[in-house]
Amino acid sequence: MANNIPNEEDDLSDSEVSLELVKAEKRAKWRNLASFWIFGLCNNFAYVVMLSAAHDILKEEESSSNSTNSSSSQMTEPTSSNVSYLECNTVSTGAILLADILPTLIVKLTFPFFLEKISYRIKITIISGFALSSFLIVALAHEVWLSILGVVCASIGAGLGEITFLSLTTFYTRNVVSMWSSGTGGAGVFGALVYAGFTSAGLSPRDSLLIMVIIPVMMMASYFLLLTKPLEKEKRIDDSTLLIEEERHKKIILTFKQKLFLIPSLFKYMIPLTLVYFGEYFINQGLHELLYFNGQWLSKSEQYRWYQVDYQIGVFISRSSVNLVHIKALWILPILQFVNLALLLCQVFYRFIPSIWIVFVIVLWEGLLGGAAYVNTFFRITNEIPPGKREYCIGVAALGDSIGIAVAGVAAIPSHNAICGLNLKM
């Protein structure tokens, strides 16, 4: 009987240790979820702000470089005080979109083949450096080419960040994917809202961008101070089976040929994502600046900024909803997005929508579709692709949105020029 007492004490001690382990697991879980939300926020922030500032960047540079040449802006002057015509910048905001996406596309096309060989510490430091450079260059630039260079830096950082952080999710619980997606949606809302708010409050676009250099610092702090290391969970549990599984996962190394053969199997995820993003970014950078209403409480430039905010709110809502709503039929999303595109394109030509509020509703719906396509695509990959191949497949599938955005940027520029050359009445 005396021997039972130590055993009971040992059992009590074991239960206390187990309780502490459970508490530690919960703390680690919330730290990791918060980290990935911040990663999504910070990674997409510069990208979003550059698109929100696109109209201002082009307008400011155009006015400064052409101040002595009043005929340089592509604007149809009204022939009578009772008739107004569609006004356009000389260069479409699609030009900023191209500078904001082509470097991302190049990064996503090339980096997945060798990115695994670079440590996450180095990659995240580089990503933060590009984001910081983008804000400083665009804020301090007085030439168009320098502004474009700053946008390119934002693009490289965002592209590298997307494939890096999505790949990093494979070492944590599946819920971090939804938190990353929610964070990227939050970047859209917060970035567009902060920029629109600062400029509406009287700050110059340059000063607004300088304030935002805090964002890359947040990214670094989140990775180095908040995120727990991937193997901590296995070490704490001290389960040899889990450690063996982790090692097995690490040892799966795909050859270049195997990686190429995997790509066609990803088309069912990538094609709907590409089409959705083509539709929404053609709307955003090809049509938003042409969808303004005269006689509103918002100026033309302010309408563009708040369209961007409205769109990003939709993206944020849908990217945060994957734990509540799962969409398996991804093909339905591009169909609905192209309906939006057709509707707003008709509005540019025929001006049949009587109120700006109706356009705001359509733009919100556009954002909801785009966010749903993104988060459900990667949620499906996370659940349907074997763990050993998942990290690479996620990196490749991330090409889908970038291809759609790049094609939209290419299409937006000639479309903008063609529409503006029609002398459309408002």
C-alpha positions in Angstrom: 0.0 0.0 0.0 2.9 2.3 0.8 4.1 1.9 -2.8 0.9 3.5 -4.1 1.5 6.9 -2.6 4.6 7.7 -4.7 2.6 6.5 -7.8 -0.2 8.9 -7.0 2.2 11.7 -6.5 3.8 10.8 -9.8 0.4 10.8 -11.5 -0.4 14.2 -10.0 3.0 15.5 -11.2 2.4 14.2 -14.7 -1.0 15.8 -14.8 0.4 19.1 -13.8 3.1 18.8 -16.5 0.4 17.9 -19.0 -1.7 20.9 -18.0 1.3 23.2 -18.5 2.0 21.6 -21.9 -1.5 22.2 -22.9 -1.3 25.9 -21.8 2.0 26.3 -23.6 0.4 24.8 -26.8 -2.5 27.2 -26.6 -0.1 30.2 -26.2 2.0 29.0 -29.1 -1.1 28.5 -31.2 -2.3 32.0 -30.7 1.2 33.5 -31.2 1.4 31.7 -34.5 -2.1 32.7 -35.7 -1.3 36.3 -34.8 2.0 36.2 -36.5 0.6 34.9 -39.8 -2.2 37.6 -39.7 0.5 40.2 -39.3 2.6 38.7 -42.1 -0.4 38.9 -44.4 -1.1 42.5 -43.4 2.5 43.7 -43.8 3.4 41.7 -46.9 0.5 43.2 -49.0 0.5 46.6 -47.4 3.0 48.3 -49.8 1.4 46.6 -52.8 -2.1 47.9 -51.9 -0.9 51.4 -51.0 0.9 51.7 -54.4 -2.3 50.8 -56.2 -4.4 53.2 -54.0 -1.8 56.0 -54.7 -1.6 55.1 -58.5 -3.9 57.9 -59.5 -2.1 60.5 -57.3 1.4 59.3 -58.5 0.5 59.7 -62.1 -1.4 62.9 -61.6 1.4 64.6 -59.6 4.2 63.5 -61.8 2.2 64.4 -64.9 1.4 67.9 -63.6 4.9 68.6 -62.5 6.5 67.4 -65.8 4.0 69.0 -68.0 3.4 72.3 -66.2 4.6 74.3 -69.1 2.6 72.2 -71.7 -1.1 72.5 -71.0 -1.9 70.4 -74.0 -0.1 67.3 -72.8 -2.9 65.8 -70.7 -5.3 63.6 -72.5 -8.5 65.4 -71.6 -11.4 66.2 -73.8 -12.4 69.8 -73.1 -16.1 70.5 -73.0 -17.4 72.4 -76.0 -20.2 74.0 -74.0 -20.9 74.8 -70.4 -23.8 72.4 -70.4 -21.9 69.3 -71.7 -19.1 67.5 -69.9 -16.9 64.8 -71.3 -15.0 61.9 -69.7 -11.7 63.2 -68.3 -8.6 60.9 -68.3 -5.0 60.9 -67.1 -2.5 60.6 -70.0 -1.3 57.3 -68.6 -3.7 54.6 -67.3 -3.3 53.5 -63.7 -2.8 50.1 -65.4 0.8 51.3 -65.8 1.2 51.4 -62.1 -0.5 48.0 -61.9 2.1 46.5 -64.3 5.0 47.9 -62.3 3.3 46.5 -59.2 2.8 43.0 -60.6 5.3 42.1 -63.3 8.2 41.8 -60.9 6.0 39.7 -58.6 5.2 37.5 -61.6 8.9 37.0 -62.4 9.7 36.2 -58.8 6.9 33.6 -58.6 8.0 32.0 -61.9 11.6 31.6 -60.9 12.0 31.5 -57.1 9.9 28.4 -56.2 12.6 26.2 -57.9 15.4 27.3 -55.5 13.8 29.3 -52.7 13.7 26.3 -50.3 17.5 26.5 -50.1 17.4 30.0 -48.5 16.7 30.3 -44.8 13.5 32.0 -43.7 15.5 34.5 -41.7 17.3 35.7 -44.7 14.2 35.7 -46.9 12.1 37.7 -44.5 14.8 40.2 -44.0 15.1 40.7 -47.7 11.3 41.0 -48.0 11.2 43.7 -45.3 14.0 45.6 -47.0 12.2 45.8 -50.3 9.0 47.0 -48.6 11.0 49.7 -46.7 12.7 50.8 -49.9 9.4 51.1 -51.8 7.9 53.5 -49.3 11.1 55.7 -49.2 11.7 55.8 -52.9 8.1 56.7 -53.9 7.8 59.2 -51.1 11.0 61.0 -52.0 11.0 60.7 -55.8 10.4 63.6 -58.1 10.7 61.7 -61.4 8.2 59.2 -62.9 10.9 56.5 -63.4 11.9 56.8 -59.7 8.3 56.4 -58.6 8.0 53.3 -60.8 11.2 51.9 -59.3 9.7 52.3 -55.9 6.6 50.5 -57.0 8.8 47.7 -58.5 10.5 47.3 -55.1 7.0 46.9 -53.5 6.2 44.3 -56.1 9.3 42.2 -55.6 8.8 42.2 -51.8 5.2 41.3 -52.1 5.8 38.5 -54.6 8.7 37.0 -52.6 6.7 37.4 -49.4 3.6 35.6 -50.8 5.5 32.4 -51.8 7.7 32.6 -48.7 4.9 32.9 -46.1 2.5 30.5 -47.9 5.3 28.0 -47.9 6.0 28.7 -44.2 2.3 27.8 -43.5 3.1 24.2 -44.3 5.1 23.8 -41.1 2.2 25.0 -38.9 -1.5 24.0 -38.3 -3.8 24.5 -41.2 -5.6 27.4 -39.5 -2.6 29.7 -40.2 -3.6 29.7 -43.9 -6.9 31.4 -43.1 -5.1 33.8 -40.8 -2.6 34.7 -43.6 -5.4 35.2 -46.0 -7.3 37.3 -43.5 -4.2 39.4 -43.0 -3.8 40.0 -46.7 -7.4 41.1 -46.8 -6.7 43.3 -43.8 -3.8 44.9 -45.7 -6.2 45.9 -48.4 -8.7 47.5 -46.1 -6.1 49.1 -43.7 -3.7 50.2 -46.5 -6.4 51.7 -48.7 -8.3 53.2 -45.8 -5.2 54.7 -44.1 -4.0 56.2 -47.4 -7.4 57.6 -48.3 -7.9 58.9 -44.8 -4.5 60.6 -44.5 -4.8 62.3 -47.9 -8.4 63.3 -47.2 -7.3 64.8 -43.9 -4.8 67.0 -45.7 -1.6 65.1 -45.6 0.3 65.0 -48.9 0.7 61.6 -50.6 4.5 61.8 -49.9 4.0 62.4 -46.2 1.4 59.6 -46.0 3.9 57.1 -47.5 6.7 58.2 -45.2 4.5 57.4 -42.2 4.0 53.8 -43.5 7.7 52.8 -43.1 6.6 51.3 -39.7 5.0 48.4 -41.6 8.2 46.5 -42.6 9.4 46.9 -39.0 6.3 45.2 -37.8 6.9 42.3 -40.2 10.4 41.7 -38.9 9.3 41.9 -35.2 6.5 39.4 -35.8 8.9 36.8 -37.3 11.8 37.2 -34.9 9.9 37.9 -31.7 6.3 36.6 -31.9 6.3 33.5 -34.1 7.3 30.1 -32.5 9.6 27.8 -34.3 8.0 25.0 -36.3 9.6 22.1 -34.3 8.7 23.5 -30.9 5.5 21.6 -30.8 7.1 18.2 -31.5 9.9 18.8 -29.0 7.5 19.7 -26.2 5.2 16.7 -26.7 8.3 14.4 -26.9 6.5 12.1 -29.2 9.0 10.1 -31.3 6.4 9.4 -33.9 5.8 13.1 -34.5 9.5 13.7 -34.8 9.9 10.9 -37.3 7.0 12.3 -39.4 8.6 15.8 -39.3 11.9 14.3 -40.5 10.1 12.3 -43.2 8.4 15.5 -44.4 11.7 17.4 -44.5 13.4 14.7 -46.5 11.0 14.7 -49.4 12.9 16.6 -52.1 11.4 17.0 -55.5 13.6 17.0 -58.5 13.3 19.7 -61.2 11.6 17.2 -63.5 9.1 16.2 -60.8 8.3 19.8 -60.1 7.5 20.4 -63.8 5.3 17.4 -64.0 3.3 18.6 -60.9 2.3 21.9 -62.6 -0.5 20.6 -64.9 -2.2 19.0 -61.9 -2.5 22.5 -60.4 -4.4 24.0 -63.3 -7.7 23.2 -61.7 -6.8 25.6 -58.9 -4.8 28.2 -60.9 -7.1 28.8 -63.9 -10.2 30.0 -61.9 -7.9 32.1 -59.7 -6.3 33.7 -62.8 -9.6 34.5 -64.4 -11.1 36.0 -61.3 -8.1 38.2 -60.8 -8.0 39.3 -64.4 -11.6 40.5 -64.1 -11.2 42.3 -60.8 -8.0 44.1 -61.6 -9.2 45.1 -65.1 -12.1 46.8 -63.2 -9.8 48.3 -60.5 -7.0 49.7 -62.7 -8.8 50.0 -66.0 -12.3 51.2 -65.0 -12.3 52.7 -61.5 -10.7 56.0 -62.6 -13.3 56.2 -65.4 -16.3 55.5 -63.1 -16.4 58.8 -61.4 -19.6 60.8 -60.9 -19.8 64.6 -61.3 -21.3 66.8 -58.6 -20.5 64.4 -55.8 -19.2 65.2 -52.3 -16.0 63.4 -53.3 -13.6 64.7 -56.0 -12.6 62.5 -58.9 -9.3 61.5 -57.1 -11.2 60.8 -53.9 -13.7 58.6 -55.7 -10.9 56.5 -57.0 -9.3 56.1 -53.6 -12.6 55.2 -51.9 -13.5 52.7 -54.7 -10.2 51.0 -53.7 -11.2 51.0 -50.0 -14.6 49.6 -50.8 -13.0 46.8 -52.9 -10.6 46.0 -50.2 -13.3 45.7 -47.6 -14.9 43.0 -49.7 -11.6 41.2 -50.1 -11.0 41.3 -46.3 -14.5 40.0 -45.5 -14.3 37.0 -47.9 -10.6 36.2 -47.1 -11.5 36.0 -43.4 -14.5 33.7 -44.0 -12.9 30.4 -45.0 -13.4 28.8 -41.6 -17.1 29.5 -42.0 -17.8 29.1 -45.7 -16.0 26.7 -48.1 -16.4 27.1 -51.8 -15.4 23.9 -53.7 -16.8 24.9 -57.1 -14.1 27.5 -57.9 -15.2 27.8 -61.5 -18.4 29.7 -60.5 -16.3 32.7 -59.2 -14.8 33.8 -62.5 -18.2 33.7 -64.1 -19.7 36.0 -61.5 -16.6 38.3 -61.7 -17.0 38.7 -65.5 -20.6 39.7 -65.0 -19.3 42.5 -62.8 -16.7 43.5 -65.5 -19.4 43.6 -68.2 -21.7 45.7 -66.0 -19.1 48.3 -65.1 -17.8 48.5 -68.6 -21.3 49.3 -69.8 -21.5 52.0 -67.1 -18.4 53.7 -68.5 -20.0 53.8 -72.0 -23.6 54.5 -71.2 -23.8 56.0 -67.7 -27.0 54.2 -66.9 -26.3 53.7 -63.1 -27.9 56.7 -61.4 -26.0 56.7 -58.1 -22.4 56.2 -57.0 -23.8 54.1 -54.1 -24.8 51.4 -56.6 -21.3 51.3 -58.0 -20.0 51.0 -54.4 -22.1 48.0 -53.9 -20.9 46.4 -57.2 -17.3 47.1 -56.3 -17.8 45.5 -52.8 -19.2 42.4 -54.4 -16.2 42.4 -56.8 -13.9 42.3 -53.8 -15.9 39.5 -52.1 -15.5 37.3 -55.2 -11.8 38.0 -55.5 -11.1 37.3 -51.8 -13.2 34.1 -51.9 -11.3 32.8 -55.0 -7.9 33.4 -53.3 -8.6 31.9 -49.9 -10.6 28.9 -51.1 -7.9 28.1 -53.7 -5.2 27.8 -51.1 -7.5 26.2 -48.5 -8.2 23.4 -51.0 -4.6 22.9 -51.9 -3.7 22.7 -48.2 -6.3 20.0 -47.7 -5.9 18.1 -51.0 -2.2 18.0 -51.7 0.1 15.6 -49.8 2.3 17.3 -47.2 5.5 16.5 -49.0 4.5 18.3 -52.1 2.3 21.0 -50.5 5.0 23.6 -50.0 6.1 23.6 -53.7 2.5 23.4 -55.0 1.4 26.4 -53.0 4.3 28.4 -54.3 3.4 27.5 -57.9 -0.4 28.1 -57.5 0.4 31.5 -56.2 1.3 32.3 -59.8 -2.4 32.2 -60.7 -3.4 35.6 -59.3 -0.2 37.3 -60.5 -0.8 36.1 -64.1 -4.3 37.4 -64.1 -3.3 40.7 -62.6 -0.4 41.1 -65.2 -2.7 40.4 -68.1 -5.3 42.8 -66.7 -2.6 45.5 -66.5 -1.5 44.9 -70.1 -5.2 45.0 -71.3 -6.0 48.1 -69.1 -3.6 50.5 -70.8 -4.8 50.2 -74.5 -8.4 49.9 -73.2 -8.0 53.2 -71.3 -6.5 54.9 -74.3 -9.3 53.6 -76.6 -12.1 54.7 -74.2 -10.6 58.1 -73.6 -10.3 58.7 -77.3 -14.0 58.2 -77.8 -15.0 61.6 -76.3 -17.7 60.0 -74.2 -20.3 62.4 -72.7 -20.8 62.2 -69.0 
